[in-house]
Amino acid sequence: MAAQFHVGQRVRWNSEAGHVEGVIVKKRTRDVEYKGHTRHCSEEDPQYEIKSDKTGHVAMHKGGALTKL
């Protein structure tokens, strides 16, 4: 199981543009439609909405894609 994170925590992830840093704004534990795709989430394998510090863009990733800062 991937590391668990919490809302307000600062993290880093890799995007097409390189490494991005931001803050977790929401933890998803149920399947959700996100940007036209179904994202599969559960209590055991949540996904996180993260707001980029630089651009304000919101991305969604599994815990395995995130690194704590």
C-alpha positions in Angstrom: 0.0 0.0 0.0 1.2 3.5 -0.8 2.0 6.1 1.8 -1.0 8.0 3.2 -1.2 11.8 3.0 -3.5 14.4 4.5 -5.2 17.6 3.4 -2.8 20.5 3.8 0.3 18.5 3.4 3.0 19.7 0.9 4.0 17.2 -1.7 6.0 16.9 -5.0 5.0 14.9 -8.1 6.4 14.4 -11.6 4.4 15.9 -14.5 5.0 16.3 -18.2 6.7 19.6 -17.4 8.9 18.2 -14.7 8.7 18.1 -10.9 5.8 20.1 -9.4 5.2 21.0 -5.8 1.9 21.8 -4.2 -0.6 21.2 -1.4 -3.1 18.5 -1.0 -6.6 20.0 -1.1 -8.8 16.9 -1.1 -8.5 13.2 -0.4 -10.8 11.0 -2.5 -11.8 7.6 -1.2 -14.7 6.8 -3.6 -14.7 6.5 -7.4 -15.1 9.9 -8.9 -15.4 11.5 -12.4 -12.4 13.7 -12.9 -11.7 15.7 -16.1 -13.8 13.3 -18.1 -12.4 10.0 -16.7 -13.5 7.7 -13.9 -10.8 7.7 -11.1 -11.0 4.5 -9.0 -10.4 5.4 -5.3 -11.0 3.5 -2.1 -10.1 3.8 1.6 -7.2 1.5 1.1 -6.0 3.2 -2.2 -7.1 6.9 -2.1 -6.3 9.5 -4.7 -5.4 13.1 -3.8 -6.3 16.4 -5.5 -3.2 18.6 -5.3 -3.0 22.3 -6.1 0.3 23.4 -7.8 2.1 26.2 -5.9 3.3 27.7 -9.2 0.3 27.6 -11.5 -2.7 26.9 -9.2 -3.6 23.9 -11.5 -5.3 21.1 -9.7 -4.1 17.5 -10.4 -5.2 14.1 -9.1 -2.7 11.4 -8.2 -2.4 8.2 -6.2 -0.2 8.2 -3.2 2.5 6.3 -5.0 3.1 9.2 -7.3 3.6 11.7 -4.5 6.6 12.5 -2.3 6.3 14.3 1.0 8.2 17.6 1.4 
